Structure formats: structure tokens, C-alpha cells
Amino acid sequence: MKGILSAALGLSLLTWAASAERKVEELPVAVPPAVAAKVTGILDAQIAVQKAHKAGLTTRQLEFRLEQLVGRLTTDKTSAGDEALVVVTQFYIGEATSEEVDHEITKRGRRMLPYLRKYRLGLAQLPGRNYPDSIRLDVQTWKGNLDADIESIENGNVRFQN
């Protein structure tokens, strides 16, 4: 009987923990307006690329525009620029572009840790915007990327270094 109660309690705790983890993942994390202003152009450009792909259109110019916007953000060394880089990690903007963002985050080092920890808590919510799930990374993927960035910074490493 004791074994059955222990197993039931263990299962209940696991179910509760999984439910609590899911709720944490779904918590909105408000993105400050100055940061959102740096991110929305990138996300809008990614949506334009997706729409063009679906319509069977050539996306070279749209992809170039997206790369330009991300490139501009990677050179922005302000605190809003730092935070915007971390916000972008929750969205799919292309594999190579995402690696460029992670590289820049870890290159900037310890000053990025508060932003990485902040956005690891939940989904970035940009004021006045509701981006489709089709451009959001799944929770496990973006949390894994943030964890890798945090670990790299704590160990003094830079990710995706040439």
C-alpha cells in the first residue's frame, strides 16, 4: 500500500511539475517599446519571406532585407539593442541568421545574462503585435538556445565562432 501511495504521489508531483513548467513557458514577458521597435522590422520581414515562399515567389530581395535588418541589429551596442537580440532568439529568422545572433549575444558576454534569463521565463510579447506561431520557435528549441548562450557566456566562450 505504501508503494502505491508513493507512486501515486510521485506521479502527481510529476504532473504538477509538467503543468507548472508549461504555464511558465506560456507566461508573457513584456518587451519594452524601444526594444520592440528594433525587433518588429525583422519579424515583419520574416513574415514577408514566408508569405512569398507560400506564394511560390522569389524571395532573394526579401531575404536580403531581412539580413540587412539583422546585421544592423548586431551592430547596435545599446542596451535596447542587447535586449532586442535576445528577443529575436524566440523567432525563426533563418538558421544562419540565428547563428549570427547567438554568436553576437555570446560575444557581448556577461552583460547579456540578465536579458537571457528574463526571456527564458516566457514568451516575448511585443506591444500592439501578435506574431503568428509560424515564425516562433518551439519553446524547447529557444530555451535550449538560451541555455547554450548562458552556458557559453558563463564559461567565457563565444558560440559559432569562425
ChimeraX commands (.cxc) that place a marker at each C-alpha (Angstrom):
marker #1 position 0.00,0.00,0.00 radius 0.5
marker #1 position 2.84,2.37,0.90 radius 0.5
marker #1 position 4.43,1.72,-2.51 radius 0.5
marker #1 position 1.19,2.52,-4.33 radius 0.5
marker #1 position 0.77,5.76,-2.38 radius 0.5
marker #1 position 4.38,6.75,-3.10 radius 0.5
marker #1 position 3.93,6.01,-6.79 radius 0.5
marker #1 position 0.67,7.99,-6.90 radius 0.5
marker #1 position 2.28,10.91,-5.08 radius 0.5
marker #1 position 5.27,10.78,-7.42 radius 0.5
marker #1 position 3.01,10.77,-10.48 radius 0.5
marker #1 position 1.00,13.68,-9.06 radius 0.5
marker #1 position 4.17,15.68,-8.47 radius 0.5
marker #1 position 5.42,14.96,-11.99 radius 0.5
marker #1 position 2.08,16.00,-13.47 radius 0.5
marker #1 position 2.06,19.18,-11.38 radius 0.5
marker #1 position 5.68,19.97,-12.32 radius 0.5
marker #1 position 4.95,19.46,-16.02 radius 0.5
marker #1 position 1.87,21.66,-15.74 radius 0.5
marker #1 position 3.81,24.34,-13.86 radius 0.5
marker #1 position 6.59,24.24,-16.48 radius 0.5
marker #1 position 4.02,24.62,-19.27 radius 0.5
marker #1 position 2.45,27.62,-17.52 radius 0.5
marker #1 position 5.86,29.27,-17.07 radius 0.5
marker #1 position 6.54,28.76,-20.78 radius 0.5
marker #1 position 3.28,30.47,-21.63 radius 0.5
marker #1 position 3.80,33.49,-19.37 radius 0.5
marker #1 position 4.05,36.65,-21.41 radius 0.5
marker #1 position 7.22,38.68,-20.97 radius 0.5
marker #1 position 6.58,42.30,-21.91 radius 0.5
marker #1 position 9.05,43.71,-24.40 radius 0.5
marker #1 position 9.80,47.41,-23.77 radius 0.5
marker #1 position 8.70,49.72,-26.64 radius 0.5
marker #1 position 12.27,50.79,-27.52 radius 0.5
marker #1 position 13.27,47.13,-27.85 radius 0.5
marker #1 position 10.11,46.22,-29.77 radius 0.5
marker #1 position 10.89,48.98,-32.28 radius 0.5
marker #1 position 14.18,47.24,-33.08 radius 0.5
marker #1 position 12.57,43.80,-33.42 radius 0.5
marker #1 position 9.32,44.40,-35.33 radius 0.5
marker #1 position 11.01,45.24,-38.65 radius 0.5
marker #1 position 12.94,41.96,-38.52 radius 0.5
marker #1 position 9.84,39.92,-37.69 radius 0.5
marker #1 position 7.76,41.70,-40.33 radius 0.5
marker #1 position 10.48,40.95,-42.88 radius 0.5
marker #1 position 10.45,37.26,-41.88 radius 0.5
marker #1 position 6.68,37.14,-42.36 radius 0.5
marker #1 position 7.10,38.70,-45.82 radius 0.5
marker #1 position 9.65,35.99,-46.71 radius 0.5
marker #1 position 7.25,33.28,-45.51 radius 0.5
marker #1 position 4.33,34.70,-47.48 radius 0.5
marker #1 position 6.44,34.92,-50.63 radius 0.5
marker #1 position 7.60,31.32,-50.17 radius 0.5
marker #1 position 4.00,30.14,-49.83 radius 0.5
marker #1 position 3.02,32.05,-52.97 radius 0.5
marker #1 position 5.94,30.49,-54.87 radius 0.5
marker #1 position 7.62,33.83,-55.43 radius 0.5
marker #1 position 11.34,34.61,-55.45 radius 0.5
marker #1 position 12.44,35.81,-52.04 radius 0.5
marker #1 position 16.03,36.92,-52.69 radius 0.5
marker #1 position 15.28,40.64,-52.17 radius 0.5
marker #1 position 13.13,39.95,-49.11 radius 0.5
marker #1 position 15.80,37.69,-47.58 radius 0.5
marker #1 position 18.45,40.33,-48.28 radius 0.5
marker #1 position 16.30,42.91,-46.48 radius 0.5
marker #1 position 15.93,40.56,-43.50 radius 0.5
marker #1 position 19.70,40.01,-43.40 radius 0.5
marker #1 position 20.28,43.79,-43.54 radius 0.5
marker #1 position 17.95,44.39,-40.60 radius 0.5
marker #1 position 19.57,41.64,-38.52 radius 0.5
marker #1 position 23.02,42.97,-39.48 radius 0.5
marker #1 position 22.02,46.42,-38.30 radius 0.5
marker #1 position 20.84,44.95,-35.00 radius 0.5
marker #1 position 24.09,43.03,-34.47 radius 0.5
marker #1 position 25.99,46.31,-34.66 radius 0.5
marker #1 position 23.66,48.07,-32.22 radius 0.5
marker #1 position 25.56,48.09,-28.92 radius 0.5
marker #1 position 22.90,49.93,-26.89 radius 0.5
marker #1 position 21.08,48.20,-24.04 radius 0.5
marker #1 position 17.93,48.15,-26.21 radius 0.5
marker #1 position 19.99,46.52,-28.96 radius 0.5
marker #1 position 21.28,43.93,-26.50 radius 0.5
marker #1 position 17.78,43.08,-25.33 radius 0.5
marker #1 position 16.42,43.04,-28.89 radius 0.5
marker #1 position 18.99,40.41,-29.89 radius 0.5
marker #1 position 17.68,38.14,-27.14 radius 0.5
marker #1 position 14.05,38.74,-28.11 radius 0.5
marker #1 position 14.83,37.75,-31.70 radius 0.5
marker #1 position 16.05,34.33,-30.48 radius 0.5
marker #1 position 12.44,33.30,-29.83 radius 0.5
marker #1 position 11.62,33.55,-33.53 radius 0.5
marker #1 position 12.70,31.71,-36.66 radius 0.5
marker #1 position 14.68,34.08,-38.87 radius 0.5
marker #1 position 16.75,31.50,-40.73 radius 0.5
marker #1 position 19.36,29.10,-39.44 radius 0.5
marker #1 position 22.47,31.04,-40.45 radius 0.5
marker #1 position 20.94,34.31,-39.27 radius 0.5
marker #1 position 20.01,32.76,-35.92 radius 0.5
marker #1 position 23.59,31.52,-35.51 radius 0.5
marker #1 position 24.81,35.05,-36.24 radius 0.5
marker #1 position 22.54,36.37,-33.47 radius 0.5
marker #1 position 23.71,33.72,-30.96 radius 0.5
marker #1 position 27.32,34.49,-31.90 radius 0.5
marker #1 position 26.79,38.19,-31.25 radius 0.5
marker #1 position 24.98,37.56,-27.95 radius 0.5
marker #1 position 27.78,35.37,-26.59 radius 0.5
marker #1 position 30.44,37.74,-27.95 radius 0.5
marker #1 position 28.92,40.56,-25.89 radius 0.5
marker #1 position 29.37,38.45,-22.79 radius 0.5
marker #1 position 28.10,38.85,-19.25 radius 0.5
marker #1 position 26.04,42.00,-19.87 radius 0.5
marker #1 position 23.66,39.76,-21.84 radius 0.5
marker #1 position 22.88,37.40,-18.94 radius 0.5
marker #1 position 20.02,39.45,-17.41 radius 0.5
marker #1 position 18.25,39.58,-20.78 radius 0.5
marker #1 position 18.81,35.88,-21.46 radius 0.5
marker #1 position 17.38,34.98,-18.06 radius 0.5
marker #1 position 14.45,37.38,-18.45 radius 0.5
marker #1 position 13.30,35.96,-21.78 radius 0.5
marker #1 position 13.89,32.38,-20.72 radius 0.5
marker #1 position 10.91,32.82,-18.39 radius 0.5
marker #1 position 8.28,33.08,-21.11 radius 0.5
marker #1 position 7.11,34.26,-24.49 radius 0.5
marker #1 position 8.15,37.71,-25.62 radius 0.5
marker #1 position 5.08,39.90,-26.08 radius 0.5
marker #1 position 5.61,42.89,-28.33 radius 0.5
marker #1 position 3.24,45.79,-27.64 radius 0.5
marker #1 position 0.46,46.03,-30.21 radius 0.5
marker #1 position 1.72,42.97,-32.12 radius 0.5
marker #1 position 0.68,39.36,-32.20 radius 0.5
marker #1 position 3.09,37.39,-34.35 radius 0.5
marker #1 position 1.97,34.02,-35.73 radius 0.5
marker #1 position 3.22,30.78,-34.26 radius 0.5
marker #1 position 4.65,30.01,-37.71 radius 0.5
marker #1 position 7.60,32.32,-37.02 radius 0.5
marker #1 position 8.01,31.44,-33.34 radius 0.5
marker #1 position 10.44,28.70,-32.43 radius 0.5
marker #1 position 9.05,25.93,-30.28 radius 0.5
marker #1 position 9.67,26.51,-26.58 radius 0.5
marker #1 position 12.14,23.65,-26.21 radius 0.5
marker #1 position 14.29,24.96,-29.07 radius 0.5
marker #1 position 14.51,28.59,-27.95 radius 0.5
marker #1 position 15.03,27.67,-24.32 radius 0.5
marker #1 position 17.78,25.28,-25.41 radius 0.5
marker #1 position 19.40,28.07,-27.42 radius 0.5
marker #1 position 19.19,30.49,-24.48 radius 0.5
marker #1 position 20.63,27.84,-22.15 radius 0.5
marker #1 position 23.52,27.30,-24.59 radius 0.5
marker #1 position 24.12,31.05,-24.77 radius 0.5
marker #1 position 24.06,31.37,-20.96 radius 0.5
marker #1 position 26.43,28.42,-20.53 radius 0.5
marker #1 position 28.81,29.77,-23.19 radius 0.5
marker #1 position 28.93,33.21,-21.57 radius 0.5
marker #1 position 29.41,31.77,-18.08 radius 0.5
marker #1 position 32.33,29.69,-19.42 radius 0.5
marker #1 position 33.83,32.62,-21.36 radius 0.5
marker #1 position 33.09,31.08,-24.76 radius 0.5
marker #1 position 31.62,32.52,-27.94 radius 0.5
marker #1 position 29.21,30.38,-29.95 radius 0.5
marker #1 position 29.53,29.86,-33.72 radius 0.5
marker #1 position 32.97,31.42,-33.89 radius 0.5
marker #1 position 34.56,31.03,-37.33 radius 0.5
marker link #1:1,2 radius 0.2
marker link #1:2,3 radius 0.2
marker link #1:3,4 radius 0.2
marker link #1:4,5 radius 0.2
marker link #1:5,6 radius 0.2
marker link #1:6,7 radius 0.2
marker link #1:7,8 radius 0.2
marker link #1:8,9 radius 0.2
marker link #1:9,10 radius 0.2
marker link #1:10,11 radius 0.2
marker link #1:11,12 radius 0.2
marker link #1:12,13 radius 0.2
marker link #1:13,14 radius 0.2
marker link #1:14,15 radius 0.2
marker link #1:15,16 radius 0.2
marker link #1:16,17 radius 0.2
marker link #1:17,18 radius 0.2
marker link #1:18,19 radius 0.2
marker link #1:19,20 radius 0.2
marker link #1:20,21 radius 0.2
marker link #1:21,22 radius 0.2
marker link #1:22,23 radius 0.2
marker link #1:23,24 radius 0.2
marker link #1:24,25 radius 0.2
marker link #1:25,26 radius 0.2
marker link #1:26,27 radius 0.2
marker link #1:27,28 radius 0.2
marker link #1:28,29 radius 0.2
marker link #1:29,30 radius 0.2
marker link #1:30,31 radius 0.2
marker link #1:31,32 radius 0.2
marker link #1:32,33 radius 0.2
marker link #1:33,34 radius 0.2
marker link #1:34,35 radius 0.2
marker link #1:35,36 radius 0.2
marker link #1:36,37 radius 0.2
marker link #1:37,38 radius 0.2
marker link #1:38,39 radius 0.2
marker link #1:39,40 radius 0.2
marker link #1:40,41 radius 0.2
marker link #1:41,42 radius 0.2
marker link #1:42,43 radius 0.2
marker link #1:43,44 radius 0.2
marker link #1:44,45 radius 0.2
marker link #1:45,46 radius 0.2
marker link #1:46,47 radius 0.2
marker link #1:47,48 radius 0.2
marker link #1:48,49 radius 0.2
marker link #1:49,50 radius 0.2
marker link #1:50,51 radius 0.2
marker link #1:51,52 radius 0.2
marker link #1:52,53 radius 0.2
marker link #1:53,54 radius 0.2
marker link #1:54,55 radius 0.2
marker link #1:55,56 radius 0.2
marker link #1:56,57 radius 0.2
marker link #1:57,58 radius 0.2
marker link #1:58,59 radius 0.2
marker link #1:59,60 radius 0.2
marker link #1:60,61 radius 0.2
marker link #1:61,62 radius 0.2
marker link #1:62,63 radius 0.2
marker link #1:63,64 radius 0.2
marker link #1:64,65 radius 0.2
marker link #1:65,66 radius 0.2
marker link #1:66,67 radius 0.2
marker link #1:67,68 radius 0.2
marker link #1:68,69 radius 0.2
marker link #1:69,70 radius 0.2
marker link #1:70,71 radius 0.2
marker link #1:71,72 radius 0.2
marker link #1:72,73 radius 0.2
marker link #1:73,74 radius 0.2
marker link #1:74,75 radius 0.2
marker link #1:75,76 radius 0.2
marker link #1:76,77 radius 0.2
marker link #1:77,78 radius 0.2
marker link #1:78,79 radius 0.2
marker link #1:79,80 radius 0.2
marker link #1:80,81 radius 0.2
marker link #1:81,82 radius 0.2
marker link #1:82,83 radius 0.2
marker link #1:83,84 radius 0.2
marker link #1:84,85 radius 0.2
marker link #1:85,86 radius 0.2
marker link #1:86,87 radius 0.2
marker link #1:87,88 radius 0.2
marker link #1:88,89 radius 0.2
marker link #1:89,90 radius 0.2
marker link #1:90,91 radius 0.2
marker link #1:91,92 radius 0.2
marker link #1:92,93 radius 0.2
marker link #1:93,94 radius 0.2
marker link #1:94,95 radius 0.2
marker link #1:95,96 radius 0.2
marker link #1:96,97 radius 0.2
marker link #1:97,98 radius 0.2
marker link #1:98,99 radius 0.2
marker link #1:99,100 radius 0.2
marker link #1:100,101 radius 0.2
marker link #1:101,102 radius 0.2
marker link #1:102,103 radius 0.2
marker link #1:103,104 radius 0.2
marker link #1:104,105 radius 0.2
marker link #1:105,106 radius 0.2
marker link #1:106,107 radius 0.2
marker link #1:107,108 radius 0.2
marker link #1:108,109 radius 0.2
marker link #1:109,110 radius 0.2
marker link #1:110,111 radius 0.2
marker link #1:111,112 radius 0.2
marker link #1:112,113 radius 0.2
marker link #1:113,114 radius 0.2
marker link #1:114,115 radius 0.2
marker link #1:115,116 radius 0.2
marker link #1:116,117 radius 0.2
marker link #1:117,118 radius 0.2
marker link #1:118,119 radius 0.2
marker link #1:119,120 radius 0.2
marker link #1:120,121 radius 0.2
marker link #1:121,122 radius 0.2
marker link #1:122,123 radius 0.2
marker link #1:123,124 radius 0.2
marker link #1:124,125 radius 0.2
marker link #1:125,126 radius 0.2
marker link #1:126,127 radius 0.2
marker link #1:127,128 radius 0.2
marker link #1:128,129 radius 0.2
marker link #1:129,130 radius 0.2
marker link #1:130,131 radius 0.2
marker link #1:131,132 radius 0.2
marker link #1:132,133 radius 0.2
marker link #1:133,134 radius 0.2
marker link #1:134,135 radius 0.2
marker link #1:135,136 radius 0.2
marker link #1:136,137 radius 0.2
marker link #1:137,138 radius 0.2
marker link #1:138,139 radius 0.2
marker link #1:139,140 radius 0.2
marker link #1:140,141 radius 0.2
marker link #1:141,142 radius 0.2
marker link #1:142,143 radius 0.2
marker link #1:143,144 radius 0.2
marker link #1:144,145 radius 0.2
marker link #1:145,146 radius 0.2
marker link #1:146,147 radius 0.2
marker link #1:147,148 radius 0.2
marker link #1:148,149 radius 0.2
marker link #1:149,150 radius 0.2
marker link #1:150,151 radius 0.2
marker link #1:151,152 radius 0.2
marker link #1:152,153 radius 0.2
marker link #1:153,154 radius 0.2
marker link #1:154,155 radius 0.2
marker link #1:155,156 radius 0.2
marker link #1:156,157 radius 0.2
marker link #1:157,158 radius 0.2
marker link #1:158,159 radius 0.2
marker link #1:159,160 radius 0.2
marker link #1:160,161 radius 0.2
marker link #1:161,162 radius 0.2
view
